[in-house]
């Protein structure tokens, strides 16, 4: 009688999963724990302000990361189109990282260096007013809903435990920076921050 296929054994399947997950942890996570301090020394990344951080939450909640990547690969064509390629040290304050895997829309790694606030406002209100062939939905309600900033200080405290260097002053003043701003304003501030901290390492303007 032939032995069972291993995929039909729950025990073997669980053990295989644990082994693969452990190997991934060993290869991808553990080295970064020991490299974190060295990466911070060479990184140009700056922590997001309270309003930019609130905008990042809007970016995630609206699913922007599903259609837009934030990962310029070190290929000539990508660099010519999207600017400087990503480096490992760029993402030391990203929790979670928003690299993405699908480009229904363009990569946004360096978008903060390309357009004005007004352009982003028009684009979010109706993308086809500035990009006629765009398939992106409109987001007019983002400029109707305001933020109360209730959770932003707690979020910054949590990020500080992960290594983001927020000061007590940053955290204490966070709610005042956010309260009363619309979701659209916060999202624009986040988009306008992308690529700005690494500008001096760009080589050439977009």
Buried (B, 14 or more C-beta within 10 A) or exposed (E): EEEEEEEEEEEEEEEEEEEEEEEEEEEEEEEEEEEEEEBBEEBEBEBBBBBBBBBBBBBBEBEBBEBBBBBBEEEEEBBEEBBBBBBEBBBBBBEEEBBBEEEEBBBBBBBBBBBEEEEBBBBBBBBEEBBEEBEBEBBEEBBEEBBEBEBBBEBBBEBBEEEBEBEEEBBEBBBEBBBEBBBBBBBBBBBBBBBBBBBEEBEEEB
